[in-house]
Amino acid sequence: MDTRTLHLEKAGHTYMVKYAPGLEDEVVEELMRLADDRESDFDWMDAAALSFQVTQFAADDCCEESQEDKLALD
């Protein structure tokens, strides 16, 4: 199974999130929930940084699929 790993280091803390492709929406929702938790050191900038990583993985997947489709047509 393919696994994606998000990584952020901040103020001596390491945040690492692993998820399977296709669960991007759930991951972003969880990041938002953590950012909204006042008892957590994880803030909205952290959520944005990790959400950007999710977007990069999704874009890479999309480009790979487009390339595979193009090769299939040739």
All heavy atoms as a GROMACS GRO file, in nm:
protein
  589
    1MET      N    1   0.085  -0.119   0.000
    1MET     CA    2   0.000   0.000   0.000
    1MET      C    3   0.088   0.124   0.000
    1MET      O    4   0.188   0.130   0.069
    1MET     CB    5  -0.090   0.000   0.124
    1MET     CG    6  -0.178   0.123   0.130
    1MET     SD    7  -0.306   0.115   0.256
    1MET     CE    8  -0.219   0.176   0.397
    2ASP      N    9   0.048   0.221  -0.077
    2ASP     CA   10   0.118   0.348  -0.085
    2ASP      C   11   0.082   0.432   0.038
    2ASP      O   12  -0.034   0.439   0.076
    2ASP     CB   13   0.072   0.420  -0.212
    2ASP     CG   14   0.182   0.495  -0.280
    2ASP    OD1   15   0.299   0.484  -0.236
    2ASP    OD2   16   0.152   0.564  -0.377
    3THR      N   17   0.181   0.494   0.098
    3THR     CA   18   0.158   0.579   0.215
    3THR      C   19   0.223   0.714   0.192
    3THR      O   20   0.335   0.721   0.142
    3THR     CB   21   0.218   0.515   0.342
    3THR    OG1   22   0.158   0.388   0.362
    3THR    CG2   23   0.192   0.600   0.463
    4ARG      N   24   0.154   0.817   0.228
    4ARG     CA   25   0.206   0.954   0.221
    4ARG      C   26   0.246   0.995   0.362
    4ARG      O   27   0.178   0.961   0.460
    4ARG     CB   28   0.101   1.052   0.169
    4ARG     CG   29   0.042   1.014   0.035
    4ARG     CD   30   0.145   1.039  -0.074
    4ARG     NE   31   0.083   1.022  -0.204
    4ARG     CZ   32   0.117   0.927  -0.287
    4ARG    NH1   33   0.208   0.840  -0.257
    4ARG    NH2   34   0.059   0.917  -0.404
    5THR      N   35   0.354   1.072   0.374
    5THR     CA   36   0.399   1.119   0.504
    5THR      C   37   0.416   1.270   0.499
    5THR      O   38   0.489   1.323   0.414
    5THR     CB   39   0.533   1.053   0.544
    5THR    OG1   40   0.516   0.912   0.545
    5THR    CG2   41   0.576   1.100   0.682
    6LEU      N   42   0.349   1.338   0.590
    6LEU     CA   43   0.364   1.482   0.608
    6LEU      C   44   0.457   1.504   0.726
    6LEU      O   45   0.454   1.429   0.824
    6LEU     CB   46   0.229   1.547   0.638
    6LEU     CG   47   0.114   1.512   0.545
    6LEU    CD1   48  -0.014   1.579   0.594
    6LEU    CD2   49   0.144   1.553   0.403
    7HIS      N   50   0.538   1.610   0.718
    7HIS     CA   51   0.638   1.631   0.823
    7HIS      C   52   0.653   1.781   0.849
    7HIS      O   53   0.662   1.861   0.757
    7HIS     CB   54   0.771   1.571   0.776
    7HIS     CG   55   0.878   1.580   0.878
    7HIS    ND1   56   0.974   1.677   0.874
    7HIS    CD2   57   0.903   1.505   0.987
    7HIS    CE1   58   1.056   1.661   0.976
    7HIS    NE2   59   1.015   1.557   1.047
    8LEU      N   60   0.654   1.816   0.978
    8LEU     CA   61   0.674   1.956   1.018
    8LEU      C   62   0.748   1.957   1.151
    8LEU      O   63   0.711   1.885   1.244
    8LEU     CB   64   0.538   2.027   1.034
    8LEU     CG   65   0.543   2.170   1.087
    8LEU    CD1   66   0.598   2.263   0.979
    8LEU    CD2   67   0.405   2.216   1.130
    9GLU      N   68   0.854   2.037   1.158
    9GLU     CA   69   0.926   2.056   1.283
    9GLU      C   70   0.908   2.200   1.327
    9GLU      O   71   0.924   2.291   1.248
    9GLU     CB   72   1.074   2.023   1.266
    9GLU     CG   73   1.097   1.875   1.241
    9GLU     CD   74   1.242   1.836   1.240
    9GLU    OE1   75   1.322   1.904   1.309
    9GLU    OE2   76   1.275   1.738   1.173
   10LYS      N   77   0.875   2.216   1.457
   10LYS     CA   78   0.847   2.349   1.508
   10LYS      C   79   0.875   2.351   1.659
   10LYS      O   80   0.820   2.269   1.733
   10LYS     CB   81   0.701   2.385   1.483
   10LYS     CG   82   0.654   2.511   1.550
   10LYS     CD   83   0.504   2.528   1.533
   10LYS     CE   84   0.453   2.633   1.627
   10LYS     NZ   85   0.311   2.645   1.624
   11ALA      N   86   0.959   2.442   1.701
   11ALA     CA   87   0.985   2.466   1.843
   11ALA      C   88   1.012   2.337   1.921
   11ALA      O   89   0.955   2.315   2.027
   11ALA     CB   90   0.870   2.544   1.905
   12GLY      N   91   1.096   2.253   1.866
   12GLY     CA   92   1.131   2.130   1.935
   12GLY      C   93   1.031   2.017   1.922
   12GLY      O   94   1.050   1.910   1.978
   13HIS      N   95   0.923   2.040   1.851
   13HIS     CA   96   0.821   1.938   1.828
   13HIS      C   97   0.830   1.890   1.683
   13HIS      O   98   0.858   1.967   1.593
   13HIS     CB   99   0.680   1.991   1.852
   13HIS     CG  100   0.653   2.030   1.993
   13HIS    ND1  101   0.638   1.940   2.095
   13HIS    CD2  102   0.637   2.153   2.048
   13HIS    CE1  103   0.615   2.004   2.207
   13HIS    NE2  104   0.615   2.133   2.182
   14THR      N  105   0.806   1.763   1.664
   14THR     CA  106   0.798   1.708   1.530
   14THR      C  107   0.656   1.656   1.509
   14THR      O  108   0.606   1.577   1.588
   14THR     CB  109   0.898   1.592   1.510
   14THR    OG1  110   1.030   1.642   1.531
   14THR    CG2  111   0.888   1.533   1.372
   15TYR      N  112   0.593   1.706   1.404
   15TYR     CA  113   0.460   1.660   1.367
   15TYR      C  114   0.475   1.574   1.243
   15TYR      O  115   0.532   1.618   1.143
   15TYR     CB  116   0.367   1.777   1.337
   15TYR     CG  117   0.346   1.868   1.456
   15TYR    CD1  118   0.422   1.984   1.472
   15TYR    CD2  119   0.252   1.837   1.553
   15TYR    CE1  120   0.403   2.066   1.581
   15TYR    CE2  121   0.232   1.919   1.662
   15TYR     CZ  122   0.309   2.034   1.676
   15TYR     OH  123   0.291   2.115   1.785
   16MET      N  124   0.427   1.450   1.249
   16MET     CA  125   0.433   1.360   1.136
   16MET      C  126   0.297   1.293   1.120
   16MET      O  127   0.241   1.240   1.216
   16MET     CB  128   0.541   1.254   1.158
   16MET     CG  129   0.568   1.172   1.036
   16MET     SD  130   0.705   1.056   1.055
   16MET     CE  131   0.838   1.166   1.094
   17VAL      N  132   0.245   1.300   1.000
   17VAL     CA  133   0.114   1.243   0.970
   17VAL      C  134   0.132   1.148   0.852
   17VAL      O  135   0.188   1.186   0.749
   17VAL     CB  136   0.012   1.353   0.933
   17VAL    CG1  137  -0.122   1.293   0.897
   17VAL    CG2  138  -0.001   1.454   1.045
   18LYS      N  139   0.085   1.026   0.866
   18LYS     CA  140   0.089   0.928   0.758
   18LYS      C  141  -0.055   0.897   0.717
   18LYS      O  142  -0.141   0.882   0.803
   18LYS     CB  143   0.161   0.801   0.801
   18LYS     CG  144   0.308   0.824   0.828
   18LYS     CD  145   0.381   0.695   0.856
   18LYS     CE  146   0.527   0.726   0.877
   18LYS     NZ  147   0.613   0.624   0.825
   19TYR      N  148  -0.076   0.887   0.587
   19TYR     CA  149  -0.211   0.857   0.538
   19TYR      C  150  -0.202   0.790   0.401
   19TYR      O  151  -0.101   0.797   0.332
   19TYR     CB  152  -0.296   0.984   0.529
   19TYR     CG  153  -0.249   1.083   0.423
   19TYR    CD1  154  -0.308   1.084   0.298
   19TYR    CD2  155  -0.147   1.173   0.448
   19TYR    CE1  156  -0.265   1.171   0.200
   19TYR    CE2  157  -0.104   1.261   0.352
   19TYR     CZ  158  -0.163   1.260   0.227
   19TYR     OH  159  -0.120   1.346   0.131
   20ALA      N  160  -0.308   0.724   0.364
   20ALA     CA  161  -0.316   0.658   0.234
   20ALA      C  162  -0.374   0.755   0.131
   20ALA      O  163  -0.461   0.837   0.164
   20ALA     CB  164  -0.406   0.535   0.244
   21PRO      N  165  -0.327   0.748   0.007
   21PRO     CA  166  -0.386   0.829  -0.098
   21PRO      C  167  -0.537   0.806  -0.105
   21PRO      O  168  -0.586   0.695  -0.084
   21PRO     CB  169  -0.317   0.778  -0.225
   21PRO     CG  170  -0.188   0.722  -0.178
   21PRO     CD  171  -0.218   0.663  -0.044
   22GLY      N  172  -0.609   0.914  -0.128
   22GLY     CA  173  -0.755   0.908  -0.131
   22GLY      C  174  -0.818   0.958  -0.002
   22GLY      O  175  -0.938   0.983   0.003
   23LEU      N  176  -0.736   0.976   0.101
   23LEU     CA  177  -0.787   1.025   0.230
   23LEU      C  178  -0.750   1.171   0.254
   23LEU      O  179  -0.753   1.219   0.368
   23LEU     CB  180  -0.734   0.938   0.344
   23LEU     CG  181  -0.775   0.792   0.341
   23LEU    CD1  182  -0.709   0.714   0.454
   23LEU    CD2  183  -0.927   0.779   0.350
   24GLU      N  184  -0.718   1.243   0.149
   24GLU     CA  185  -0.673   1.382   0.162
   24GLU      C  186  -0.774   1.470   0.234
   24GLU      O  187  -0.735   1.549   0.322
   24GLU     CB  188  -0.641   1.442   0.024
   24GLU     CG  189  -0.520   1.382  -0.044
   24GLU     CD  190  -0.546   1.249  -0.114
   24GLU    OE1  191  -0.662   1.204  -0.121
   24GLU    OE2  192  -0.447   1.190  -0.163
   25ASP      N  193  -0.901   1.458   0.201
   25ASP     CA  194  -1.003   1.541   0.267
   25ASP      C  195  -1.007   1.517   0.417
   25ASP      O  196  -1.014   1.612   0.496
   25ASP     CB  197  -1.142   1.515   0.207
   25ASP     CG  198  -1.156   1.568   0.066
   25ASP    OD1  199  -1.074   1.652   0.024
   25ASP    OD2  200  -1.251   1.526  -0.002
   26GLU      N  201  -1.000   1.391   0.456
   26GLU     CA  202  -1.004   1.357   0.598
   26GLU      C  203  -0.881   1.410   0.671
   26GLU      O  204  -0.890   1.459   0.784
   26GLU     CB  205  -1.015   1.206   0.618
   26GLU     CG  206  -1.149   1.148   0.579
   26GLU     CD  207  -1.158   1.110   0.431
   26GLU    OE1  208  -1.070   1.149   0.351
   26GLU    OE2  209  -1.256   1.043   0.394
   27VAL      N  210  -0.766   1.403   0.605
   27VAL     CA  211  -0.642   1.453   0.666
   27VAL      C  212  -0.651   1.604   0.688
   27VAL      O  213  -0.620   1.654   0.797
   27VAL     CB  214  -0.519   1.418   0.580
   27VAL    CG1  215  -0.394   1.490   0.629
   27VAL    CG2  216  -0.498   1.268   0.578
   28VAL      N  217  -0.695   1.676   0.588
   28VAL     CA  218  -0.706   1.822   0.600
   28VAL      C  219  -0.807   1.858   0.709
   28VAL      O  220  -0.784   1.950   0.788
   28VAL     CB  221  -0.742   1.887   0.465
   28VAL    CG1  222  -0.776   2.034   0.481
   28VAL    CG2  223  -0.626   1.869   0.367
   29GLU      N  224  -0.918   1.786   0.716
   29GLU     CA  225  -1.016   1.812   0.822
   29GLU      C  226  -0.956   1.790   0.960
   29GLU      O  227  -0.980   1.868   1.053
   29GLU     CB  228  -1.139   1.723   0.803
   29GLU     CG  229  -1.228   1.768   0.689
   29GLU     CD  230  -1.348   1.676   0.670
   29GLU    OE1  231  -1.382   1.601   0.764
   29GLU    OE2  232  -1.406   1.678   0.561
   30GLU      N  233  -0.876   1.685   0.974
   30GLU     CA  234  -0.812   1.658   1.104
   30GLU      C  235  -0.709   1.766   1.137
   30GLU      O  236  -0.697   1.808   1.253
   30GLU     CB  237  -0.746   1.520   1.102
   30GLU     CG  238  -0.685   1.481   1.235
   30GLU     CD  239  -0.786   1.467   1.348
   30GLU    OE1  240  -0.908   1.457   1.323
   30GLU    OE2  241  -0.742   1.466   1.465
   31LEU      N  242  -0.635   1.812   1.039
   31LEU     CA  243  -0.540   1.921   1.061
   31LEU      C  244  -0.613   2.048   1.108
   31LEU      O  245  -0.566   2.117   1.199
   31LEU     CB  246  -0.460   1.950   0.934
   31LEU     CG  247  -0.367   1.839   0.886
   31LEU    CD1  248  -0.309   1.874   0.749
   31LEU    CD2  249  -0.257   1.813   0.987
   32MET      N  250  -0.727   2.074   1.049
   32MET     CA  251  -0.807   2.191   1.090
   32MET      C  252  -0.858   2.174   1.232
   32MET      O  253  -0.857   2.270   1.311
   32MET     CB  254  -0.923   2.211   0.992
   32MET     CG  255  -0.879   2.256   0.855
   32MET     SD  256  -1.005   2.254   0.726
   32MET     CE  257  -1.151   2.305   0.807
   33ARG      N  258  -0.900   2.053   1.266
   33ARG     CA  259  -0.948   2.027   1.402
   33ARG      C  260  -0.836   2.048   1.504
   33ARG      O  261  -0.857   2.112   1.607
   33ARG     CB  262  -1.002   1.884   1.413
   33ARG     CG  263  -1.072   1.856   1.546
   33ARG     CD  264  -1.097   1.707   1.567
   33ARG     NE  265  -0.975   1.630   1.584
   33ARG     CZ  266  -0.897   1.632   1.693
   33ARG    NH1  267  -0.927   1.708   1.794
   33ARG    NH2  268  -0.788   1.556   1.699
   34LEU      N  269  -0.717   2.000   1.472
   34LEU     CA  270  -0.604   2.019   1.562
   34LEU      C  271  -0.568   2.167   1.577
   34LEU      O  272  -0.536   2.213   1.687
   34LEU     CB  273  -0.482   1.942   1.511
   34LEU     CG  274  -0.485   1.792   1.528
   34LEU    CD1  275  -0.369   1.728   1.452
   34LEU    CD2  276  -0.480   1.755   1.675
   35ALA      N  277  -0.572   2.240   1.468
   35ALA     CA  278  -0.540   2.383   1.473
   35ALA      C  279  -0.642   2.459   1.557
   35ALA      O  280  -0.609   2.560   1.621
   35ALA     CB  281  -0.533   2.440   1.332
   36ASP      N  282  -0.764   2.412   1.558
   36ASP     CA  283  -0.872   2.479   1.632
   36ASP      C  284  -0.872   2.442   1.781
   36ASP      O  285  -0.940   2.506   1.860
   36ASP     CB  286  -1.006   2.442   1.569
   36ASP     CG  287  -1.113   2.546   1.594
   36ASP    OD1  288  -1.079   2.666   1.604
   36ASP    OD2  289  -1.231   2.507   1.603
   37ASP      N  290  -0.794   2.342   1.818
   37ASP     CA  291  -0.787   2.297   1.958
   37ASP      C  292  -0.696   2.391   2.037
   37ASP      O  293  -0.575   2.396   2.015
   37ASP     CB  294  -0.732   2.154   1.962
   37ASP     CG  295  -0.725   2.096   2.102
   37ASP    OD1  296  -0.752   2.169   2.200
   37ASP    OD2  297  -0.694   1.977   2.114
   38ARG      N  298  -0.752   2.464   2.129
   38ARG     CA  299  -0.675   2.563   2.207
   38ARG      C  300  -0.571   2.499   2.298
   38ARG      O  301  -0.477   2.565   2.339
   38ARG     CB  302  -0.770   2.650   2.288
   38ARG     CG  303  -0.859   2.736   2.201
   38ARG     CD  304  -0.933   2.838   2.287
   38ARG     NE  305  -1.035   2.908   2.213
   38ARG     CZ  306  -1.012   3.017   2.141
   38ARG    NH1  307  -0.890   3.065   2.133
   38ARG    NH2  308  -1.111   3.076   2.078
   39GLU      N  309  -0.585   2.373   2.328
   39GLU     CA  310  -0.489   2.305   2.415
   39GLU      C  311  -0.370   2.250   2.337
   39GLU      O  312  -0.275   2.199   2.397
   39GLU     CB  313  -0.558   2.193   2.492
   39GLU     CG  314  -0.661   2.245   2.591
   39GLU     CD  315  -0.725   2.135   2.671
   39GLU    OE1  316  -0.664   2.027   2.683
   39GLU    OE2  317  -0.835   2.157   2.722
   40SER      N  318  -0.373   2.261   2.207
   40SER     CA  319  -0.267   2.210   2.122
   40SER      C  320  -0.173   2.324   2.082
   40SER      O  321  -0.214   2.438   2.061
   40SER     CB  322  -0.329   2.148   1.996
   40SER     OG  323  -0.229   2.115   1.903
   41ASP      N  324  -0.044   2.292   2.068
   41ASP     CA  325   0.053   2.389   2.016
   41ASP      C  326   0.047   2.399   1.864
   41ASP      O  327   0.111   2.483   1.804
   41ASP     CB  328   0.195   2.350   2.058
   41ASP     CG  329   0.218   2.369   2.206
   41ASP    OD1  330   0.152   2.454   2.267
   41ASP    OD2  331   0.304   2.297   2.261
   42PHE      N  332  -0.029   2.311   1.803
   42PHE     CA  333  -0.045   2.308   1.658
   42PHE      C  334  -0.140   2.421   1.619
   42PHE      O  335  -0.253   2.428   1.666
   42PHE     CB  336  -0.105   2.172   1.618
   42PHE     CG  337  -0.106   2.142   1.472
   42PHE    CD1  338   0.005   2.089   1.410
   42PHE    CD2  339  -0.220   2.166   1.397
   42PHE    CE1  340   0.003   2.058   1.274
   42PHE    CE2  341  -0.223   2.137   1.262
   42PHE     CZ  342  -0.112   2.084   1.201
   43ASP      N  343  -0.092   2.515   1.535
   43ASP     CA  344  -0.175   2.632   1.501
   43ASP      C  345  -0.215   2.630   1.353
   43ASP      O  346  -0.186   2.536   1.279
   43ASP     CB  347  -0.104   2.761   1.540
   43ASP     CG  348   0.028   2.784   1.467
   43ASP    OD1  349   0.047   2.731   1.356
   43ASP    OD2  350   0.113   2.856   1.522
   44TRP      N  351  -0.281   2.738   1.311
   44TRP     CA  352  -0.333   2.744   1.175
   44TRP      C  353  -0.221   2.752   1.070
   44TRP      O  354  -0.237   2.701   0.959
   44TRP     CB  355  -0.430   2.861   1.160
   44TRP     CG  356  -0.560   2.829   1.224
   44TRP    CD1  357  -0.604   2.870   1.346
   44TRP    CD2  358  -0.660   2.742   1.173
   44TRP    NE1  359  -0.727   2.815   1.374
   44TRP    CE2  360  -0.764   2.735   1.269
   44TRP    CE3  361  -0.674   2.668   1.056
   44TRP    CZ2  362  -0.878   2.659   1.251
   44TRP    CZ3  363  -0.789   2.591   1.038
   44TRP    CH2  364  -0.889   2.588   1.136
   45MET      N  365  -0.108   2.813   1.104
   45MET     CA  366   0.005   2.814   1.011
   45MET      C  367   0.060   2.673   0.991
   45MET      O  368   0.098   2.635   0.881
   45MET     CB  369   0.116   2.909   1.060
   45MET     CG  370   0.078   3.056   1.051
   45MET     SD  371   0.041   3.108   0.880
   45MET     CE  372   0.201   3.094   0.807
   46ASP      N  373   0.063   2.595   1.099
   46ASP     CA  374   0.106   2.456   1.090
   46ASP      C  375   0.010   2.377   1.001
   46ASP      O  376   0.053   2.299   0.914
   46ASP     CB  377   0.113   2.391   1.229
   46ASP     CG  378   0.205   2.466   1.324
   46ASP    OD1  379   0.301   2.531   1.277
   46ASP    OD2  380   0.180   2.460   1.445
   47ALA      N  381  -0.118   2.398   1.022
   47ALA     CA  382  -0.219   2.330   0.941
   47ALA      C  383  -0.205   2.368   0.794
   47ALA      O  384  -0.215   2.282   0.706
   47ALA     CB  385  -0.360   2.364   0.991
   48ALA      N  386  -0.178   2.495   0.768
   48ALA     CA  387  -0.161   2.540   0.630
   48ALA      C  388  -0.038   2.475   0.566
   48ALA      O  389  -0.043   2.431   0.450
   48ALA     CB  390  -0.149   2.692   0.626
   49ALA      N  391   0.071   2.467   0.642
   49ALA     CA  392   0.195   2.408   0.589
   49ALA      C  393   0.174   2.261   0.554
   49ALA      O  394   0.216   2.214   0.447
   49ALA     CB  395   0.308   2.424   0.689
   50LEU      N  396   0.109   2.187   0.644
   50LEU     CA  397   0.087   2.045   0.617
   50LEU      C  398  -0.019   2.024   0.510
   50LEU      O  399  -0.009   1.932   0.429
   50LEU     CB  400   0.052   1.972   0.746
   50LEU     CG  401   0.168   1.961   0.846
   50LEU    CD1  402   0.122   1.887   0.972
   50LEU    CD2  403   0.289   1.894   0.786
   51SER      N  404  -0.120   2.111   0.507
   51SER     CA  405  -0.222   2.102   0.401
   51SER      C  406  -0.159   2.127   0.264
   51SER      O  407  -0.198   2.064   0.165
   51SER     CB  408  -0.334   2.203   0.427
   51SER     OG  409  -0.405   2.170   0.543
   52PHE      N  410  -0.062   2.216   0.259
   52PHE     CA  411   0.009   2.241   0.134
   52PHE      C  412   0.082   2.115   0.090
   52PHE      O  413   0.083   2.082  -0.029
   52PHE     CB  414   0.107   2.357   0.150
   52PHE     CG  415   0.181   2.390   0.025
   52PHE    CD1  416   0.118   2.451  -0.081
   52PHE    CD2  417   0.316   2.357   0.012
   52PHE    CE1  418   0.186   2.480  -0.198
   52PHE    CE2  419   0.385   2.385  -0.104
   52PHE     CZ  420   0.321   2.447  -0.211
   53GLN      N  421   0.142   2.042   0.184
   53GLN     CA  422   0.208   1.917   0.150
   53GLN      C  423   0.108   1.816   0.094
   53GLN      O  424   0.138   1.744  -0.002
   53GLN     CB  425   0.280   1.858   0.272
   53GLN     CG  426   0.400   1.938   0.316
   53GLN     CD  427   0.468   1.877   0.437
   53GLN    OE1  428   0.472   1.756   0.452
   53GLN    NE2  429   0.521   1.962   0.524
   54VAL      N  430  -0.012   1.811   0.152
   54VAL     CA  431  -0.119   1.723   0.101
   54VAL      C  432  -0.149   1.760  -0.044
   54VAL      O  433  -0.160   1.673  -0.132
   54VAL     CB  434  -0.246   1.732   0.188
   54VAL    CG1  435  -0.362   1.659   0.122
   54VAL    CG2  436  -0.221   1.678   0.327
   55THR      N  437  -0.160   1.889  -0.070
   55THR     CA  438  -0.189   1.937  -0.205
   55THR      C  439  -0.078   1.901  -0.302
   55THR      O  440  -0.105   1.862  -0.417
   55THR     CB  441  -0.210   2.090  -0.203
   55THR    OG1  442  -0.315   2.121  -0.112
   55THR    CG2  443  -0.246   2.144  -0.339
   56GLN      N  444   0.046   1.910  -0.258
   56GLN     CA  445   0.159   1.874  -0.344
   56GLN      C  446   0.154   1.726  -0.381
   56GLN      O  447   0.176   1.690  -0.497
   56GLN     CB  448   0.291   1.906  -0.276
   56GLN     CG  449   0.322   2.054  -0.272
   56GLN     CD  450   0.454   2.082  -0.203
   56GLN    OE1  451   0.480   2.032  -0.095
   56GLN    NE2  452   0.538   2.160  -0.268
   57PHE      N  453   0.126   1.640  -0.284
   57PHE     CA  454   0.114   1.496  -0.314
   57PHE      C  455   0.000   1.471  -0.413
   57PHE      O  456   0.016   1.393  -0.507
   57PHE     CB  457   0.088   1.416  -0.186
   57PHE     CG  458   0.212   1.385  -0.106
   57PHE    CD1  459   0.217   1.418   0.028
   57PHE    CD2  460   0.320   1.321  -0.163
   57PHE    CE1  461   0.330   1.389   0.104
   57PHE    CE2  462   0.433   1.290  -0.089
   57PHE     CZ  463   0.438   1.324   0.046
   58ALA      N  464  -0.112   1.538  -0.393
   58ALA     CA  465  -0.227   1.518  -0.483
   58ALA      C  466  -0.194   1.566  -0.624
   58ALA      O  467  -0.230   1.500  -0.722
   58ALA     CB  468  -0.349   1.592  -0.428
   59ALA      N  469  -0.124   1.678  -0.635
   59ALA     CA  470  -0.085   1.729  -0.766
   59ALA      C  471   0.013   1.633  -0.834
   59ALA      O  472   0.002   1.608  -0.955
   59ALA     CB  473  -0.022   1.868  -0.753
   60ASP      N  474   0.107   1.579  -0.757
   60ASP     CA  475   0.201   1.481  -0.813
   60ASP      C  476   0.126   1.359  -0.865
   60ASP      O  477   0.156   1.308  -0.974
   60ASP     CB  478   0.303   1.438  -0.709
   60ASP     CG  479   0.404   1.547  -0.675
   60ASP    OD1  480   0.411   1.648  -0.748
   60ASP    OD2  481   0.474   1.532  -0.572
   61ASP      N  482   0.028   1.311  -0.788
   61ASP     CA  483  -0.052   1.196  -0.831
   61ASP      C  484  -0.126   1.228  -0.960
   61ASP      O  485  -0.133   1.146  -1.052
   61ASP     CB  486  -0.152   1.156  -0.723
   61ASP     CG  487  -0.086   1.092  -0.602
   61ASP    OD1  488   0.032   1.052  -0.612
   61ASP    OD2  489  -0.153   1.084  -0.497
   62CYS      N  490  -0.182   1.346  -0.968
   62CYS     CA  491  -0.257   1.388  -1.086
   62CYS      C  492  -0.166   1.394  -1.209
   62CYS      O  493  -0.204   1.346  -1.316
   62CYS     CB  494  -0.322   1.524  -1.061
   62CYS     SG  495  -0.422   1.582  -1.197
   63CYS      N  496  -0.046   1.448  -1.191
   63CYS     CA  497   0.049   1.457  -1.303
   63CYS      C  498   0.092   1.319  -1.350
   63CYS      O  499   0.106   1.296  -1.469
   63CYS     CB  500   0.170   1.540  -1.263
   63CYS     SG  501   0.133   1.716  -1.244
   64GLU      N  502   0.113   1.228  -1.256
   64GLU     CA  503   0.151   1.091  -1.292
   64GLU      C  504   0.039   1.024  -1.372
   64GLU      O  505   0.066   0.958  -1.471
   64GLU     CB  506   0.182   1.009  -1.166
   64GLU     CG  507   0.313   1.044  -1.102
   64GLU     CD  508   0.336   0.968  -0.973
   64GLU    OE1  509   0.263   0.868  -0.946
   64GLU    OE2  510   0.427   1.006  -0.899
   65GLU      N  511  -0.085   1.044  -1.328
   65GLU     CA  512  -0.198   0.984  -1.400
   65GLU      C  513  -0.210   1.044  -1.539
   65GLU      O  514  -0.237   0.971  -1.635
   65GLU     CB  515  -0.328   1.005  -1.320
   65GLU     CG  516  -0.334   0.922  -1.195
   65GLU     CD  517  -0.454   0.954  -1.108
   65GLU    OE1  518  -0.544   1.027  -1.154
   65GLU    OE2  519  -0.457   0.907  -0.993
   66SER      N  520  -0.191   1.174  -1.552
   66SER     CA  521  -0.198   1.239  -1.684
   66SER      C  522  -0.090   1.186  -1.776
   66SER      O  523  -0.114   1.162  -1.895
   66SER     CB  524  -0.184   1.391  -1.670
   66SER     OG  525  -0.293   1.445  -1.602
   67GLN      N  526   0.030   1.168  -1.721
   67GLN     CA  527   0.141   1.114  -1.801
   67GLN      C  528   0.110   0.972  -1.846
   67GLN      O  529   0.136   0.936  -1.959
   67GLN     CB  530   0.271   1.120  -1.720
   67GLN     CG  531   0.393   1.088  -1.798
   67GLN     CD  532   0.429   1.197  -1.898
   67GLN    OE1  533   0.355   1.290  -1.926
   67GLN    NE2  534   0.544   1.182  -1.959
   68GLU      N  535   0.055   0.890  -1.755
   68GLU     CA  536   0.020   0.753  -1.791
   68GLU      C  537  -0.088   0.751  -1.899
   68GLU      O  538  -0.082   0.670  -1.992
   68GLU     CB  539  -0.028   0.678  -1.666
   68GLU     CG  540   0.082   0.647  -1.568
   68GLU     CD  541   0.031   0.591  -1.437
   68GLU    OE1  542  -0.091   0.568  -1.424
   68GLU    OE2  543   0.113   0.571  -1.346
   69ASP      N  544  -0.188   0.842  -1.888
   69ASP     CA  545  -0.293   0.850  -1.990
   69ASP      C  546  -0.234   0.890  -2.125
   69ASP      O  547  -0.272   0.835  -2.228
   69ASP     CB  548  -0.401   0.951  -1.949
   69ASP     CG  549  -0.485   0.903  -1.831
   69ASP    OD1  550  -0.480   0.782  -1.799
   69ASP    OD2  551  -0.552   0.987  -1.769
   70LYS      N  552  -0.142   0.984  -2.123
   70LYS     CA  553  -0.080   1.030  -2.247
   70LYS      C  554  -0.002   0.916  -2.312
   70LYS      O  555  -0.009   0.896  -2.433
   70LYS     CB  556   0.012   1.149  -2.218
   70LYS     CG  557   0.075   1.207  -2.341
   70LYS     CD  558   0.162   1.326  -2.308
   70LYS     CE  559   0.229   1.377  -2.434
   70LYS     NZ  560   0.319   1.487  -2.406
   71LEU      N  561   0.073   0.841  -2.232
   71LEU     CA  562   0.151   0.730  -2.286
   71LEU      C  563   0.059   0.621  -2.343
   71LEU      O  564   0.092   0.559  -2.444
   71LEU     CB  565   0.243   0.672  -2.178
   71LEU     CG  566   0.359   0.761  -2.135
   71LEU    CD1  567   0.430   0.698  -2.016
   71LEU    CD2  568   0.455   0.788  -2.248
   72ALA      N  569  -0.055   0.601  -2.280
   72ALA     CA  570  -0.149   0.500  -2.328
   72ALA      C  571  -0.209   0.538  -2.462
   72ALA      O  572  -0.241   0.452  -2.544
   72ALA     CB  573  -0.259   0.478  -2.224
   73LEU      N  574  -0.225   0.668  -2.485
   73LEU     CA  575  -0.281   0.714  -2.611
   73LEU      C  576  -0.182   0.710  -2.725
   73LEU      O  577  -0.220   0.702  -2.842
   73LEU     CB  578  -0.334   0.858  -2.595
   73LEU     CG  579  -0.454   0.875  -2.504
   73LEU    CD1  580  -0.486   1.023  -2.487
   73LEU    CD2  581  -0.576   0.801  -2.560
   74ASP      N  582  -0.053   0.716  -2.695
   74ASP     CA  583   0.050   0.716  -2.800
   74ASP      C  584   0.069   0.583  -2.863
   74ASP      O  585   0.037   0.481  -2.843
   74ASP     CB  586   0.185   0.764  -2.743
   74ASP     CG  587   0.182   0.912  -2.710
   74ASP    OD1  588   0.095   0.984  -2.762
   74ASP    OD2  589   0.267   0.955  -2.630
   0.00000   0.00000   0.00000
